[in-house]
Amino acid sequence: MNYSKPIPEITLLTEPFWEGLRSKELRMQACSQCSVLRFIPKEVCPDCSSVDYVWQQVSGLGMVYSYTTIHGGVGPAFRDDLPFVTVIVELDEGPRVMSHLINCLPDAVEIGMRVSVVFEDATEELTLYKFEPHDAGR
Amino acid sequence: MTEQGKLSDRTAGSVYAESVLGALADAGLGVKDIDGIIGTGPEGAGIAGDFSDNFGVTLRFQAQTGVGASSSSSGIGIAAMAIERGYADVVIIPTASGGAIRPGSRTGGGPTPSSFEHIWGSNPAAVYAMAARRHMYEYGTTPAQLAEVAVAARKHATLNPASVMGERGLISVEDVLESRMIADPLHLYDCCLVNAGGGAIVMTTMERAQDLRTTPIVLMGWGEGFTFHDIMTAPSMTSFGGVVAATTAFAHAGISRDDIDVAGISDHFSINVLIELEDAGFCGKGEGGDFIAGGAIQLGGRLPVNTDGGFLSNSHGGGCGLYTVVELVRQLRGEAGERQVENCNLAYAHGTGGTFQGQYAAIFGRR
């Protein structure tokens, strides 16, 4: 597959996240001590400072916390996609996630709109997580 | 400050040298007087050894800060501490960029986005736009209110002969709203310049400063604030570390917001000024749009902000937060020419770096 956009740096810490995506699962770290979920991956729980955690699948459902339609000022890899919508989604489980909103006209986006995760294979090794309006797939 | 602009025929090193030598000449000091340095070197080179190489001096103090575009200017607090404790007598804080500047090139030594932002082609405009959008949602702020920031900056730039955009003339709220959309709701004129340039700050003890050729300006208060690194983990998208930075700075200075005659606030994007005015306590949270409306932050308004034209219309070259300090010092010295604020005694600086991660506040006064 020919994927020309930036590829994530996958580390020992973040590998389970990317591995989950390959099996169409959105996973986050859950603190073993206080159960709080966190994203992006961190070694320490920001709520209780515990270093113990497990990876837990989340629903992939949430709402648009904020968004912007990008019209320019991007690198060559994204130019063909203009305009596109970058979002920060607040998942039902709490953490916020930056991504792209797809299957939605830019004018139709609004804060608070329900969205759900969509998995997109970028390469054989890399699956990405994007979001679409929650009713889009029905 | 050096000339600001494309400077495509100059190396960053030459702009850097001009910054250092120009600031020293202004202060009436020589390179051999310097024994401390803070900030970042040309194009991110190591600072202390590089400075020794270039100017043939021995340094006994150095510090590097990671506050993005405000890396140089936030260093004034550290310089003050080092000078007070006797670890240095004269500290220089230079910044410079030159040559071919690429959009997105880094000169500040600041926060870098993680893979979780990078893969989406996210850039500062996108993050600032999402903060603006959230501010509009939470508080009813409008694009026209944001545009007031750019209008004020341009007006000030027209009174600043050294500014990059001054000669283009005034712009109106309508001009901003009709300019090309970059990252909705931010239009082209809501976004800072991309240019090169340099400048430097020299700091020393009051005892020594009072014998120098220029009017000494006192750093009365200073503070920093950090609440997150990745915008996804920020506790809020409309209020950041500026709250704690300003609270600390005002507590140290022992003055109130009403005492401030002029302010300089990082304006990488118009939304910064609105958010930082709120976070610094010049108005309540969510009241920034009303606060800046009707020319209130223009010269002659209730609080002139970015009287040099800011990053939007003066310069966004090098660690540009430094120019904010330079302008406030000029205002306090009474050297601001056509854009001079009358009876200017107390000034407030608020710098942000990265995408709101790094924040510092400082208060300056005449002796």
Interface residues (C-beta under 8 A of the other chain):
Chain A: K5 P6 I7 P8 E9 I10 T14 R38 F39 I40 P46 Y65 S66 Y67 T68 T69 I70 H71 G72 G73 V74 G75 A77 F78 D81 T86 I88 P95 R96 V97 M98 S99 H100 P106 I111 L128
Chain B: P103 G104 S114 S115 F116 E117 H118 I119 W120 G121 S122 N123 A125 A126 A129 M130 A131 R133 R134 Y137 R180 M181 I182 A183 D184 P185 L186 C191 D230 I231 M232 T233 M237
